[in-house]
Amino acid sequence: MKVAQFACVLFDLDGVLVPTTILHKAAWKALFDQVLPANVPAYTEQDYYAYVDGRPRYDGVDALLRSRGIDLDWGNPDDDPQLDTVCGYGNRKNMTFERMLKQKGIDPYPDTVDLLRHLRADKKRLAVVSSSRNTAQVLQAAGIAGYFDTVVDGNLKDEMGLQGKPAPDTYAYAAKVLGLRNEDAVVVEDALSGVAAGHAGRFGLVVGVNRGAGREQLLKSGADLVVDQLIELIDDDASERGQGEDPGLDEDRFPVEDWGLSEVGRPDAVSATVFSVTNGSVGVRGEGGGERCLGNGTFLSGFHDTFRIAHPESAYGYAKVGQLIQGVPDASDFTLKVEGLPLGRPEKTTQRLDFRTGIATTTNLYDLGHGIHLRTVLTRMVCLYDRSLTVCTLTVESPDRDMAVVVEGPVNADNPRHVNSSDPRKSTFVDGCGIHEVLDNAVYGELSADCRVFRCNNSRLSLALGVRQFRDGRPVEGSGWRMDVPKGGSTRLVRYAIYRSHPILPAGTSGNGLVVQTRGEGTRNLVEDCRDRLEEVSTLSLDELEQRQREWLDQFWERQDIRIQADDGGRTQQMVRWELFQLAQSTAQIENGVGAKGLSGSGYSGHYFWDTEIYILPFLIYSAPARARAVLHYRYLMLPAARRRACALNLNGALFPWRTIDGEEASAYFPTGTAQYHIDADIAYAVAQYVQVTGDEDFLQAEGIDILVETARLWMSLGRYKEDGRFHIHCVTGPDEYTVLVDDNLYTNQMARFNLLAAYKAYQYLRGKHPDLIGAIRERLHLDEDEADKWSSAAQAMFVPFDDQEGVHAQDAQFMQRPRWHFDQFTARPLLLHYHPLVIYRHKVLKQTDVVMALYLLSSWFTPEQKLADFDYYDPLTTGDSTLSAASQSILAAEVGHDQLAMQYFRRSLFTDVDDLHANTTDGIHLAACGGVWSSLVCGFGGLRDTGGTGLSIDPRLPSSWRSLTYELEVRGTRFQVAVTTDGVDLKRLSGPGLDLLVQGHPRHI
């Protein structure tokens, strides 16, 4: 909240809280149209702002008349309105205003009440300061009189002998009445004279509300801050960008190029995220202008600490073990000194991420005075082909003279400064969590000092870090070095860092309930691995390592590039490749699943959600099946913990955690956590999609069937048949987290139906094709012959909520009875940070798509007419407060023919992180949004549908501003290209056997 540090807020009335300006303008115009002689300039709207707005009424009359060279007798306040005096004219204007107020009434501005409620809830003292003598009547008519502790109006001003605006007297008097100093108060004004009064009185903050006076004029008159809407005062300084705004990047700061992204200028915390590099096992943030302490530099997959969740009011079955991603020591930063003095701020900074080499480069140019310059080039590379290796280089160039430079590069294991936040999207800081260095000699044995061990305080997870440096090709010890740079020459330092930790066994915690299990033993083994790997890489040249990185990415771009011809100078193509690069590097090495932020930051505490299966896995399934299987294998390893979680909720089967790292449920708020049972169906959907698209029967037999069976069992115990013969599921939360604990959520019911059918069909398939295996499967899953038939029956009987009056699918059984959210009155975003959950839950408003998501994932289950009706009904109710929403909105908008809307949502998804649309890119990349961009292109404009792998079809919707869209897919070993142009769709088989599919409704063989 922009006014959080102040004790009171002093509001002008007219034009700030209520649009009486409309009435005042009309009354002033009526007056001056009557009294101004014909030989002077006529009264204009600009005269209102220049001479009368914000001034006491009589002063305004006098100022306007004098601007026309008219010197009129002042008169007395009790002059008849028909008298030709300043007071008589003023009284005539007031009489006209009162008549208009009585006839027409007045409502406050749409966001006035919302702002006042927020300020009162935050214990702010409130006052109205107005030169109007009608202040009390206006406040009463507008219904907002009860919000204010005091009112200083024109009557009190005269009674106390106070000067009017632009003098600060009335505002100072209001602060005094409230028992506060001017510096403790905020002045909110729309008039130039009122802003000037606030500035003259040296109030703590002067806010100009731009109702027509002009932003520059308000700032010039003394405003510290100018807003267009009052609600901006309760938004954080970095608030979310509105849905209607078209996102984009400044071409001077972010030049357009085909195979990279550069930023020219001083980097910030957003830059650190956008230019991060990773391989899915190690993540290194880019340059952000701050210290690279723990949590701001490097992260390791699955490396997290645990803590006991302290519920103020606990109950049986609540989540018990919290999990926090832990930053690990950063080995990718250096500081430089020249002649004993640290370098100051660089004269010029450029940061670049190369999509073809996977290398992030930061170039700084320093002006040392007297025509002397120094140039540094820092590169960071996390090897995509090696899960543990990072390479960092520092090149120092001295173009003007010989120079001695001292470089210091200690591994940074400093603790960060903790900043508390009420934003649930950010990481939580918990006392007792963290890491410490292990100094036990038994761990190290006879190894050299270039290996160190660190351990989490509670989870007991350990990592070994090995570091080795070379200066101009020769090994160097220590963490500080003198580097002599000849004039016109350069010197280079190369650092190899090896991060080793054991993969997690995500079967839940053990020991005291906080210790995380691993799939490896012995810290000594980690140290030995570090030593051995350091020895190996030390024999390789930097060129060899970079060449292997380039080869990995060459193969990726050859198979997975999406090529677009659009009329925007190449910006869309550039941003699409940035998104694809994030997906590629974040999933190159998968051992511990894929978190919502990858390894680019600490947002969401490093947890994994349904994002992985629904938004990221489709990209992997159709392009890198082996990595998709690795993701699903990590979910399979969670089954023991998921079975225990189901027991805690009196359910059969397995209930996967809503948010987790190690398999334990980490969501402390069950209405939008555990109640999202659809996580089970999301995982089952991914399993079915993977098996159908890849044909991987080995996975189905060994692991997939277990997931499908245990999730099907959960639905059978969670739902029940009712008198209508339908199968109903009660007290759940769907993807829309602004609607919770409802009955028969459409998305949940339909995805549960898919889950039940997938389990039934998989069992029947294995029983028929692999009778030799089915006995072992039945035995390990305790599965009897009749159970699968019950899944099929429940699926066929699943209740599908539909509202006959609206002609659309109901989001849930209660949704249609709720009142619609007042989007024009309650406009602060995101809602979850500005309104109590109970306020949100009782309204018809969506955080993200729910029904629309079902229309996309289960496309063949709905008719085109149903999709159009449902989309048109729910889209206006969707705030887009979730980064997950825009992609599915774009996909469905394209399908139902809303081309412009589809492009609008696509661009929001495309620029989510690079343009910081949700004001939280600092906490890490929204990896699901990256997957959403892939889906928007391939499934939206590219037209791919598969309903969980059950039927493949392509029906593109090429945007009118694009000339072509080309992408590649792999299905059951067949790799093929889809090229969409204005002339139609062309399919080309690149490798593998022939394939049958539907293209624009017609069968086609490729």
Number of C-alpha atoms within 10 A of each C-alpha: 17 13 19 14 13 15 20 28 24 26 23 26 26 25 22 23 26 20 18 22 16 12 20 23 18 16 21 26 18 16 19 18 14 9 11 16 12 8 7 12 10 13 17 12 12 12 16 20 19 18 20 23 25 29 25 22 24 19 19 20 25 22 20 19 19 13 14 15 10 14 13 14 12 17 15 11 14 9 18 16 19 11 13 16 22 26 26 23 26 25 21 20 23 21 14 19 21 18 13 16 18 12 9 10 14 20 17 21 19 20 19 19 20 19 22 21 13 17 21 14 9 12 12 20 20 23 24 27 26 29 27 21 18 16 22 15 14 24 22 12 16 19 14 17 17 9 17 17 15 18 20 23 23 22 15 15 21 14 9 11 11 17 14 23 24 21 19 23 19 28 30 24 19 26 26 12 15 17 10 16 18 22 16 16 29 24 27 29 32 30 32 28 25 34 31 24 28 35 22 15 20 17 20 22 23 28 27 32 25 21 17 15 18 18 18 11 16 27 18 13 20 21 27 16 16 22 16 14 17 26 22 19 21 20 19 17 11 12 18 17 19 17 15 9 10 12 19 18 13 10 12 10 13 19 15 20 14 15 15 21 22 20 21 16 16 18 19 14 19 22 22 26 27 27 30 28 30 31 31 31 33 29 26 30 28 31 30 22 13 12 13 26 19 21 23 28 29 27 30 26 27 28 29 30 26 29 21 15 17 12 12 6 5 12 8 7 14 19 24 19 21 23 30 27 27 26 26 31 25 24 25 28 20 16 12 19 15 15 10 10 10 13 15 11 13 17 13 14 19 19 26 20 25 17 23 17 19 25 25 26 23 22 18 20 17 17 16 14 7 6 7 12 16 20 18 21 18 22 22 27 26 27 28 27 16 16 21 23 23 25 23 22 23 23 17 24 23 22 17 14 15 14 20 16 21 19 20 16 18 16 18 19 20 14 16 13 8 9 7 11 11 8 12 12 13 19 22 21 14 17 7 12 19 22 25 14 15 17 11 9 9 9 18 21 11 8 13 10 12 16 21 20 23 21 21 23 20 20 26 18 24 22 25 26 25 27 21 22 22 16 18 14 12 9 13 16 13 12 13 15 16 13 18 16 19 16 13 11 15 18 16 18 21 21 22 21 25 26 27 26 29 22 19 24 20 27 23 26 20 11 9 9 15 21 19 26 21 16 10 13 12 11 23 15 17 25 26 19 20 27 20 13 18 20 12 10 17 15 8 10 11 17 9 11 15 17 13 16 21 19 14 18 22 15 11 17 17 10 18 23 16 20 17 20 16 17 12 10 11 14 19 21 20 20 23 21 22 24 24 22 25 26 23 22 22 25 26 20 24 22 21 25 27 30 28 26 24 32 32 36 32 26 26 23 27 31 26 24 21 23 21 22 25 19 23 25 27 23 24 23 23 20 20 21 23 13 19 25 22 18 22 24 19 21 22 21 19 24 24 16 22 27 20 20 26 22 15 15 14 12 18 21 25 27 31 33 28 24 26 24 32 31 27 26 25 29 22 19 12 17 18 21 22 26 18 24 25 28 28 27 30 24 23 30 25 24 28 26 24 28 24 21 22 23 14 16 14 10 16 21 17 12 18 26 25 21 26 28 25 22 32 32 22 23 29 22 14 19 18 15 15 10 6 9 12 16 22 22 23 16 16 24 27 28 26 23 23 26 28 25 19 19 20 27 32 24 28 28 29 25 22 30 25 23 33 31 22 27 27 23 17 21 20 15 13 18 16 11 10 12 11 11 13 18 13 11 18 15 10 9 14 8 14 9 8 8 14 21 15 16 24 20 15 23 26 14 16 22 22 19 21 16 14 9 7 12 12 21 22 22 28 28 17 16 20 17 10 12 11 13 17 12 14 9 15 18 22 24 22 19 19 17 14 18 15 10 15 11 12 20 17 18 18 21 26 26 23 27 28 24 26 29 21 22 26 22 21 21 19 16 13 12 10 14 11 16 23 19 15 20 23 16 17 22 18 11 17 21 22 22 21 17 21 23 26 29 32 30 30 30 33 26 28 27 22 18 12 16 18 14 16 26 22 20 24 27 21 28 29 26 22 25 26 22 18 20 22 20 17 21 24 22 24 26 29 25 27 27 30 29 27 32 31 25 24 30 26 24 27 31 26 26 22 20 22 19 21 26 20 15 15 17 21 21 20 25 25 22 19 13 11 15 15 19 24 20 19 22 20 23 21 18 16 16 20 21 17 20 20 24 18 13 8 12 19 12 16 12 18 14 12 13 12 13 15 11 15 16 19 14 10 10 10 13 11 13
